[in-house]
């Protein structure tokens, strides 16, 4: 009898805690069969970087890009072809992974409820050789997004954070997969960017002002191994990639018959250091997949895409209940 009453008290306390906001209420389960997805080709980028995109000798579209043409305006539909050209030995890839596919096709869906944004990825990585760079995870799925505060990201998506002096890049230090080297960063965090990298780091007070103004990117990631629970990671990118010790992003995944289904989610509003996700705003987003125990730049990336809540001109419209 006492045990039964104890259980009843716990149930009452839990219910009151949800009502009072002490414990989070459970989010609704998304019926993904009613959500329309879009196929996105993620391609292997080799050592392409922000500097490469801006350099005519290495990128024939640099002149058009400098005149405000975005990456996808020229390259939409050519992702699989680009991946095939870049995944083998070539001037942009001095360390090819033998047998690696040039691209991965993912079907991606967005949805939201009153509290959460949900992003679902479904993809088959194909026959991936084991690159041996990341012993912890077989596969990683990530997205990086901005709310319009980062001009370069709106133009080039993930390429805004990829630079020639980062680890495993031409001017970076350390071998492929090495840890403790320079991470992704945004051009706005540097003064007088140079051809070989980002120039000098801006003073701390300037970086603080940029962060306060929202001039940073946010990223979500799930670390994956078949048969194991997905491991969520999240963080921000400004002068460096900064991972949060206690992520607010959640991740769930299944792997069956060679196909991953991965869902990332977080509350629409959690406060600093995260970005609010609100109706009426269009967000630039880039997707990435590491497959075959790869790390750093040895991943697949998408062209810049957009998402919004409920309605508006975007690649993905996350509809609510």
ZICORZI-V888896 format. One record per pair of residues at least 24 apart in sequence whose ideal C-beta (glycine too) atoms are under 10 Angstrom apart, sorted by the first residue. I is the first residue (numbers start at 1). J is the second residue. If there is no record, write none. Layout:
i j
I J
I J
//
This chain:
i j
24 115
24 116
24 267
25 114
25 115
26 115
27 112
27 113
27 114
27 115
27 116
27 118
27 250
27 265
27 267
28 111
28 113
28 114
28 115
28 116
28 118
28 321
29 113
29 118
30 109
30 110
30 111
30 112
30 113
30 116
30 118
30 120
30 263
30 265
30 321
31 111
32 109
32 111
32 118
32 120
32 122
32 261
32 263
34 109
34 111
34 319
35 109
35 110
35 111
35 118
35 120
35 318
35 319
36 109
36 110
36 316
36 317
36 319
37 106
37 107
37 108
37 109
37 110
37 120
37 121
37 122
37 316
38 106
38 107
38 108
38 109
38 110
38 305
38 315
38 316
39 105
39 106
39 107
39 108
39 122
39 123
40 79
40 104
40 105
40 106
40 107
40 108
40 121
40 123
40 287
40 302
40 303
40 305
40 315
40 316
41 76
41 77
41 78
41 79
41 80
41 81
41 82
41 83
41 102
41 103
41 104
41 105
41 106
41 300
41 302
41 303
42 79
42 80
42 83
42 103
42 104
42 105
42 106
42 108
42 121
42 123
42 141
42 286
42 287
42 288
42 289
42 291
42 299
42 300
42 301
42 302
42 303
43 75
43 78
43 79
43 80
43 81
43 82
43 83
43 84
43 85
43 86
43 87
43 101
43 102
43 103
43 104
43 300
43 301
43 302
43 303
44 79
44 82
44 83
44 84
44 85
44 86
44 87
44 88
44 93
44 96
44 97
44 100
44 101
44 102
44 103
44 104
44 294
44 297
44 298
44 299
44 300
44 301
45 79
45 82
45 83
45 86
45 87
45 92
45 93
45 158
45 159
45 162
45 288
45 297
45 298
45 299
45 300
45 301
46 82
46 83
46 85
46 86
46 87
46 88
46 89
46 90
46 91
46 92
46 93
46 94
46 95
46 96
46 297
46 298
47 86
47 90
47 91
47 92
47 93
47 94
47 95
47 162
47 164
47 166
47 168
47 169
47 170
47 171
47 172
47 297
48 82
48 86
48 92
48 93
48 159
48 162
48 164
48 169
48 297
48 301
49 92
49 159
49 161
49 162
49 163
49 164
49 165
49 166
49 169
49 170
49 171
49 172
49 197
49 297
50 152
50 155
50 156
50 158
50 159
50 160
50 161
50 162
50 163
50 164
50 166
50 185
50 186
50 187
50 193
50 197
50 198
51 159
51 162
51 163
51 164
51 165
51 169
51 170
51 171
51 187
51 193
51 194
51 195
51 196
51 197
51 198
52 92
52 159
52 162
52 163
52 164
52 169
52 170
53 152
53 155
53 156
53 159
53 160
53 162
54 156
54 159
54 187
54 193
54 195
55 164
55 195
58 91
58 92
65 155
65 156
68 155
69 155
70 154
70 155
70 156
70 157
70 284
70 303
70 304
71 155
71 156
71 157
71 158
71 159
71 303
71 304
72 155
72 156
72 157
72 302
72 303
72 304
72 305
72 315
73 155
73 303
74 303
75 303
76 303
77 303
78 303
79 103
79 104
79 105
79 300
79 301
79 302
79 303
80 104
80 105
82 303
83 300
83 301
87 298
87 300
92 170
93 297
93 298
94 170
94 176
95 131
95 168
95 175
95 176
95 177
95 297
95 298
96 298
97 128
97 129
97 130
97 131
97 132
97 133
97 176
97 292
97 294
97 298
98 129
98 131
99 127
99 128
99 129
99 292
100 126
100 127
100 128
100 129
100 131
100 291
100 292
100 294
100 298
100 300
101 125
101 126
101 127
101 128
101 129
101 291
101 292
101 300
102 300
103 289
103 300
104 128
104 260
104 287
104 289
104 291
104 299
104 300
104 302
105 300
106 141
106 260
106 262
106 287
106 289
106 300
106 302
107 261
108 143
108 262
108 285
108 287
108 302
108 305
108 307
108 315
108 316
109 263
109 316
109 318
110 285
110 307
110 308
110 309
110 314
110 315
110 316
110 317
110 318
110 319
111 263
111 265
111 309
111 316
111 317
111 318
111 319
111 320
111 321
112 265
112 268
112 277
112 279
112 309
112 310
112 318
112 319
112 320
112 321
113 265
113 268
113 318
113 320
113 321
114 268
114 320
114 321
115 265
115 266
115 267
115 268
115 269
116 250
116 265
116 266
116 267
116 268
116 277
117 220
117 249
117 264
117 265
117 266
117 267
117 268
117 277
117 283
117 307
117 309
117 318
117 320
118 250
118 252
118 263
118 264
118 265
118 266
118 318
119 143
119 145
119 220
119 249
119 262
119 263
119 264
119 265
119 266
119 285
119 287
119 307
119 316
119 318
120 252
120 261
120 262
120 263
120 264
120 265
121 222
121 253
121 260
121 261
121 262
121 263
121 264
121 287
121 289
122 254
122 259
122 260
122 261
122 262
122 263
123 258
123 259
123 260
123 261
123 262
123 287
123 289
123 291
123 300
124 255
124 257
124 258
124 259
124 260
124 291
125 224
125 255
125 258
125 259
125 260
125 289
125 290
125 291
125 292
125 300
126 258
126 291
126 292
127 258
127 292
128 290
128 291
128 292
128 293
128 294
129 291
129 292
129 293
129 294
130 292
130 293
130 294
131 176
131 177
131 290
131 291
131 292
131 293
131 294
131 295
131 298
132 177
132 292
132 293
132 294
132 295
133 168
133 175
133 176
133 177
133 178
133 290
133 292
133 293
133 294
133 295
133 296
133 298
134 177
134 223
134 290
134 292
134 293
134 294
134 295
134 296
134 298
135 177
135 293
135 295
136 223
136 225
136 231
136 293
136 295
137 221
137 222
137 223
137 224
137 225
137 228
137 230
137 231
137 290
137 291
137 293
137 294
137 295
138 223
138 224
138 225
138 226
138 228
138 255
138 260
138 290
138 291
138 292
138 293
138 294
139 222
139 223
139 224
139 225
139 226
139 230
139 253
139 255
139 260
139 262
139 289
139 290
139 291
139 292
139 293
139 294
140 221
140 222
140 223
140 224
140 230
140 231
140 233
140 262
140 288
140 289
140 290
140 291
140 293
140 294
140 295
140 299
141 220
141 221
141 222
141 223
141 224
141 230
141 251
141 253
141 260
141 262
141 263
141 264
141 287
141 288
141 289
141 290
141 291
142 219
142 220
142 221
142 222
142 223
142 233
142 234
142 264
142 286
142 287
142 288
142 289
142 290
142 299
142 301
143 218
143 219
143 220
143 221
143 222
143 249
143 264
143 285
143 286
143 287
143 288
143 302
143 305
143 307
144 184
144 217
144 218
144 219
144 220
144 221
144 235
144 236
144 237
144 241
144 284
144 285
144 286
144 287
144 288
144 301
145 217
145 218
145 219
145 220
145 275
145 277
145 283
145 284
145 285
145 286
145 287
145 305
145 306
145 307
146 186
146 214
146 215
146 216
146 217
146 218
146 237
146 275
146 283
146 284
146 285
146 286
146 304
147 214
147 215
147 216
147 217
147 218
147 275
147 276
147 277
147 278
147 281
147 282
147 283
147 284
148 214
148 281
148 282
148 283
148 284
148 306
149 188
149 210
149 213
149 214
149 215
149 216
149 217
149 275
149 284
150 186
150 187
150 188
150 210
150 214
150 215
150 216
150 217
150 237
150 238
150 284
151 186
151 187
151 188
151 215
152 186
152 187
152 188
152 217
152 284
153 186
153 187
153 188
153 215
153 216
153 217
153 237
153 283
153 284
153 285
153 286
153 304
154 282
154 283
154 284
154 304
154 306
155 284
155 304
156 284
156 286
156 303
156 304
157 217
157 284
157 285
157 286
157 287
157 288
157 301
157 302
157 303
157 304
157 305
157 306
158 184
158 217
158 219
158 237
158 284
158 285
158 286
158 287
158 288
158 299
158 301
158 302
158 303
158 304
159 286
159 301
159 303
159 304
160 184
160 185
160 186
160 187
160 188
160 217
160 237
160 284
160 286
160 304
161 185
161 186
161 187
161 217
161 219
161 237
161 238
161 240
161 241
161 286
162 286
162 297
162 301
163 187
163 190
163 193
163 196
163 197
163 198
164 194
164 195
164 196
164 197
164 198
165 194
165 196
165 197
165 198
165 199
166 197
166 198
166 240
166 241
166 296
166 297
167 295
167 296
167 297
168 295
168 296
168 297
168 298
169 197
169 296
169 297
170 196
170 197
171 195
171 196
171 197
172 197
172 296
172 297
174 296
175 296
176 294
176 295
176 296
176 297
176 298
177 293
177 294
177 295
177 296
177 297
177 298
178 295
178 296
179 295
179 296
181 296
182 240
182 241
183 235
183 237
183 239
183 240
183 241
183 242
183 243
183 296
184 217
184 219
184 237
184 238
184 240
184 241
184 296
184 297
185 217
185 237
185 238
185 239
185 240
185 241
186 210
186 215
186 216
186 217
186 236
186 237
186 238
186 239
186 240
188 213
188 215
188 216
188 238
188 239
189 215
189 216
189 237
189 238
189 239
189 240
190 239
198 239
201 239
201 240
202 238
202 239
204 239
206 239
207 238
207 239
207 240
208 238
210 238
210 239
211 236
211 238
211 239
211 242
211 272
211 273
212 272
214 272
214 275
214 276
216 242
216 273
216 274
216 275
217 241
217 275
217 284
217 285
217 286
218 249
218 266
218 273
218 274
218 275
218 277
218 283
218 285
219 243
219 249
219 286
219 288
220 247
220 248
220 249
220 250
220 251
220 264
220 265
220 266
221 247
221 249
221 251
221 264
221 288
221 290
222 249
222 250
222 251
222 252
222 253
222 260
222 262
222 263
222 264
223 251
223 253
223 290
224 251
224 253
224 254
224 255
224 260
224 262
224 289
224 290
224 291
225 253
225 255
225 293
226 253
226 254
226 255
226 256
226 258
226 260
227 254
227 255
228 253
228 255
229 253
230 254
230 255
230 260
230 262
230 263
230 264
232 264
232 265
232 266
234 264
234 266
234 270
234 273
234 274
235 273
235 274
236 272
236 273
236 274
236 275
238 273
242 273
244 273
244 274
248 274
249 274
260 289
260 291
262 289
268 309
268 318
268 320
277 307
277 308
277 309
277 318
278 308
278 309
279 308
279 309
279 310
279 311
279 312
279 318
279 320
280 308
280 309
280 310
280 311
280 312
281 307
281 308
281 309
281 312
281 314
282 306
282 307
282 308
282 309
282 312
282 313
282 314
282 315
283 307
283 308
283 309
283 314
283 316
283 318
284 314
284 315
285 314
285 315
285 316
//
